[in-house]
């Protein structure tokens, strides 16, 4: 969800003694009946009309397709730089937690999965900004501004979000939207849903490249920052619409150019 953060096992950043229905459910292996309704009111709203759903999908396809064409020269240059400055693949793929389409309730567990990770997993595409096997020793951790694992051009690519450009293909595939909550890795998702109340409700919307949290808040520096972003994500889910998506897309442009906000 952002940068600078410490290892996921750092209890000072992620530990929480605040009881909640979600945390009790996580410990017991299955939610208690009745735990879902109050939490789901946080993202409750009228389901979009079919026309609205189709219009938003067409918007995402159109913006992503135009984005691929316009950004093609930039992506070509980035690909060459990545290849020339470090060993390893140009494009890096990583499993992220996607949309949760299951019906809420104690019987919503997907028995086809050996482990419930909160949503449908998918592979996200990014230009590689880290050395190969960067997390072989540390495990799943977020990057820091002066991360020693960065490639010679990695810091620059992250600063201007150029490493995110391949995610336009995720949008075309249908794994992501242009606008939505940023997708997280299963390992970090598992930790954060135990520490941040209602964190898993972010998965009620398809993940996005940018979002309400990214245009309104800075990089995560503490657990309170994560909570703030979750509140923005849930607010977006409540009022998501074609108009809201267009508004956030337009506001993303100055955020990137002025290097504000947080991914």
Number of C-alpha atoms within 10 A of each C-alpha: 19 19 18 16 19 18 15 21 14 10 11 11 16 20 16 14 8 10 11 15 16 22 20 15 16 14 10 9 10 15 20 14 11 11 17 15 12 10 15 14 10 15 18 14 12 8 8 11 9 9 9 13 14 13 14 20 18 13 17 23 20 14 17 22 16 13 14 19 11 11 15 13 11 13 18 10 11 20 17 11 15 23 15 13 12 19 11 15 14 18 16 17 15 12 15 21 24 29 21 19 14 14 9 14 15 14 12 12 16 12 9 7 9 7 9 14 18 24 21 17 18 18 16 25 19 20 24 26 24 22 17 16 11 15 13 8 7 10 13 17 18 17 17 15 12 9 14 12 17 21 19 17 17 22 19 14 19 18 14 15 17 19 23 18 22 20 23 27 18 21 25 20 11 13 19 26 29 27 26 25 32 26 23 20 20 19 16 18 19 18 14 21 18 24 24 21 20 21 22 19 21 27 24 21 23 25 24 20 22 23 26 28 27 28 21 17 17 17 19 21 14 14 18 13 15 22 18 14 26 22 19 21 25 24 16 23 23 16 15 17 16 16 11 13 23 16 13 21 18 10 17 21 12 12 16 17 11 10 13 18 20 20 21
